[in-house]
Structure formats: structure tokens, C-alpha cells
Amino acid sequence: MGTGRPLSRSTVEAARLLGRRIALARRERRWTIAELAERVGCSAATMGKVERGDPSVALGTVFEAAALVGVPLFTDDAVTLAREADLVEARLAVLPQRVRRRHVDDDF
């Protein structure tokens, strides 16, 4: 898939599912791959990779394609999405800015 290292099965399956959902929504709108690619601002070849679930495609490209064809990424409700974002930010605010590697002395 061109990512340079093996990906977990769940990552590969999630990318494929999102790509197939984008393909389905595009076809339901009767758009060609070229039409969606033009709207997203990428090539038709890249859009083909999106629809096949190739995880090497830039995340922003995949998310933009999903948004344009109406595939929800988290929720369609702006209030719920904003609340969830606020909760994540609140949790991040109380955690350290940096994480230091712990030294574990496991010599027996």
C-alpha cells in the first residue's frame, strides 16, 4: 500500500470501509471519479486510491472527499461535535504537555 511499514488490520479495514462509503455516496450522487476529484482538488488516480481505501492518501484529501459526498466522519450534529471537541481539549489541558519515556529497570 505504499506506507513504508505494515499497518494493523483494523487500520486497513477502517481505511477500506471509509473509501467504500465514499465510493457509494459518490455513485448515489451520480458523480464520476473525475468530478469528485476536481471538487476535492486532486487527481482522478488519487480519488481512486481514496475509494479503494489506500492509507497512503493524505488524511485531508480523504476527509474532504467524505465531506463533499456527505459521509459523516464523526457526527452530522455540529453541537455534538463541538461538545466532543471541547471534552477532548479539556482532557488534554490537564495532562502534561510532554510525555517522557519511562526507564523501566527489568534486569533480574
N, C-alpha and C positions, 0 to 999 in steps of 0.2 A: 503493500500500500504506500510505500514511499515515505514513511515517517522516520526511518532510521533505527527504530528499535521495536521490539514486539509490543503490542498493545494487549490489554486484558480483553477477555471475551466480552465482558459487559460493555466496555468502551466500543468495541467493534459493532456489537449488536445495537447499541444506542445510536451510533452514527448511521448505521444502515436503516434503522426504523425512522429516524428523522428524515433521512434522504427519501425514503419511500413515501412518507407522508407528504413531503414537498412535491414529489412527482404526482401523487394522486390529486392533490389540490390544484396543481398546475393544469393537469388534464381536465379536471372538472370545470375549470375556467376556460378551457379550450385555447390555452396559450401554447405556443411552441416553446421548445427549449431556448431557441434563439430569442424569442420575445421576452421570456423571463430573464435570460442572461443580460439582455440590453437594459432592462429595468434595474437589475442589480448592479450593472456596471462591470460585468466580467465576460469572459468568452463563453461560447456555447459548450466548448470542451470542458471548461471548469464547471459549468452548470451540470453537465453530465456526471462529473465526479461527485457533485453535491447530491444528486439524485441516487447515485449508487452507494452513497454513504462513505465515501473515501475520507478518512480522518485527516488527510494531509491538507485539505482545503481550509483556508483561513476561516476562523470562527465567525468573524464579522460577515463574511460572504454568505455562510450558511444561515446565520440569523436573519440577514436581510432578505434572503430568498423566502424563508419561512414567514416573515412578517408580510411580505408582499402578496403571498398566496393565502394568508390567513391561518397559518398553522400556529397555534398558540405554543409558546415556549414554556411559560410558567402558568399564567392565568390571563384571561382576557380582561379581568376586572382591575382597573387602574388603582382603585382604593386598596384592594387586597395586595396587589403587587407593591404599592408604596409602603404599606404596613409591614410586609415581609422584609423589604429593603431596610426599613427603619430598625426592625428587630436584629437583623444581621449587623448593621452598623453599631447598634447599642452593645451587642456581644463583643464585637471587635474592639470597641472603645475600652472595655475593662480588661482586655488581655494585653500582655506585653507586646510592644511594637516589634521586638526581635525575639527570635527563639534561638537559644544557644544549644549547641549539641551537648548532650549529657555524656559524661565519661562514666561508663559502667565498668567496674572492676570485677570481671568474671573469671579471673585467674584462680584456679582451685589448687 
